[in-house]
Amino acid sequence: MKRHIDLTEGSLGRHILRMTPPMIMGFFAMMVFNLTDAWFVSRLGTAPLAAIGFTFPLVMIFYSIGLGLGVGTSSCVSRTIGQKNPERVKHLTTYSLLLTLLAMGVMSVFGQIFAPSLLRLMGAGGDTLGPALIYMRIWFCFVPFAVLPMVGNNAIRSTGDTLRPGLVMAAGALLNVVLDPLFIFGLGKFPAMGVAGAAIATGISRVVTLALSIWLLHFRYRMLAWTRPVKSELLAAWKSILFVAAPAAATNLLLPLTGGVILHFIARFGVAAVAATTAGQRIEGFAYMVPMAMGTGLIPIIGQNWGAGRLDRVHKAWVLTNWYGIIYALFCFIVALFVAPVVAEWFSHDPEVIRFITLYLRIILAGAVLQHSSVHTGFAFNAIELPWHSSALMAIRLAVLVMPLAWIGSKLAGVTGIFAGMAAGQMLSGILALFWFSRILKKKRAS
């Protein structure tokens, strides 16, 4: 393997700050990718837009699994880079892509078979079932091309390079923006294909994204092995990757489940509260891109140093990232105190909705001061091959703290209580994470 950045040397603060902006670009590209289809399809009418809405949970299941495989790949590859074992890096990267291809191929076949039943289960019917089914039939054909770049880009990030994966994702998002109107509405020799055109445009964009990712892995980083796999090595690599990937993918699915339960609590207090929460979550998502980018970049930094036995740098990288997250969260909270009502007016002219959005942003962003410590620690646990600790931390955060405290808050103070319960749960999980990871490192140093 050639041209990787040695994250076991140099300023950790510089490494973190250098790797974060390209990761933000990558997260933003993902958001653009998800929003583009919905925005163009909305021009076809309410029924097609609703149909696209029914496909979103299915798409997110596949992406959650892809994110898990990406985390598993990044963890294994970065630790192996730290161990200075280039041949094993090649095999791990190649075998992770083969595992992804196999898993997504099987799942896409099952998706084709069960798509009608799954869409009906989610409520699609009448004018929405047909367009939703058309979209998913085409999308399932492109599933491997959609998920493989996620895994390949995580392997590249393990080298310390977050810029090129970000550029690859941005290129795919830009291509989708160009192709969507051509295939959905038609232009010149391009026939208007409606919802089917949206799926085809997304599929083509993903194919191009995969080609760019493979090109980088092969020509720039020499991270692919083109020899016939040895069965024992293949199975050992898959076991290592899945050890981290499986719990990461499973816990990723907790996020939409928790969101659904919280929304159920809020729905008791009227449409305005639901609309405000939906808008608030979208705004919150943009605010959280920075700490999420830092956390994702933390995996290769900690992974390489863990593999090299540099526990001092593992601890320092984790501490620095937490401090950056706390400072950023305080900044967002202070900004929200002043501008939350103005931002709320971008989403609604209803005074009640504006009031609830303002309340949501101020309370939830206050809880984020320590929430990011919990998220960053989850990434750190995955980086040092303790995936079940990461899963347990997320399960405690969401199922033991956030949901119960939100329910208690709903009984005590209505919508305000729900928001306060959510924020309190996030802060408590951050405190738990700080003590837990410190204890783990202390034990490792003593052994």
Secondary structure, 3 states (H helix, E strand, C coil): CCCCCCCCCCCHHHHHHHHHHHHHHHHHHHHHHHHHHHHHHHHHCHHHHHHHHHHHHHHHHHHHHHHHHHHHHHHHHHHHHHCCCHHHHHHHHHHHHHHHHHHHHHHHHHHHHHHHHHHHHCCCCCCCHHHHHHHHHHHHHCHHHHHHHHHHHHHHHCCCCCHHHHHHHHHHHHHHHHHHHHHHHCECCECCCCHHHHHHHHHHHHHHHHHHHHHHHHHHCCCCCCCCCCHHHHHHHHHHHHHHHHHHHHHHCHHHHHHHHHHHHHHCCCHHHHHHHHHHHHHHHHHCHHHHHHHHHHHHHHHHHHHCCCHHHHHHHHHHHHHHHHHHHHHHHHHHHHHHHHHHCCCCCCHHHHHHHHHHHHHHHHHHHHHHHHHHHHHHHHHCCCHHHHHHHHHHHHHHHHHHHHHHHHHHHHHHHHHHHHHHHHHHHHHHHHHHHHHHHHHHHHC
